[in-house]
Amino acid sequence: MASFNKVILLGNLTRDPEVRYTPKGSAVCDLGIAVNRVYTTEGG
């Protein structure tokens, strides 16, 4: 049985998405995304 995963990404694309296919025929998309969120860990 096939499964379906859903992901929501918010940001600005930095380049055009590139779709490629694995040897078994699954589609894979490569993309760049830019965000303005600042994230700081406990270490700085």
C-alpha positions in Angstrom: 0.0 0.0 0.0 1.4 3.4 -1.0 1.7 6.1 1.7 1.2 9.9 1.3 3.2 12.5 3.3 2.3 16.2 3.4 4.7 19.0 4.2 4.0 22.7 4.2 7.0 25.0 3.6 6.8 28.8 4.0 9.4 31.0 2.4 10.7 32.3 -0.9 12.1 30.1 -3.6 15.7 31.0 -4.4 15.8 29.1 -7.7 13.5 27.1 -10.0 12.6 23.7 -8.6 14.3 20.8 -10.4 12.5 17.5 -10.8 14.5 14.3 -11.3 13.6 10.6 -11.1 15.2 7.8 -9.2 16.1 4.5 -11.0 12.9 3.0 -9.7 10.8 5.9 -11.2 10.0 7.9 -8.1 10.0 11.7 -8.6 12.3 13.8 -6.5 12.2 17.6 -6.4 15.2 19.8 -5.5 14.6 23.4 -4.5 16.1 26.2 -2.5 14.0 28.2 0.0 14.9 31.3 2.0 13.3 32.3 5.3 13.7 35.3 7.6 13.1 33.5 10.9 15.9 34.0 13.5 16.7 30.8 15.5 19.0 30.8 18.5 20.1 27.8 20.6 21.0 27.9 24.3 24.7 28.1 23.3 24.2 31.3 21.2 
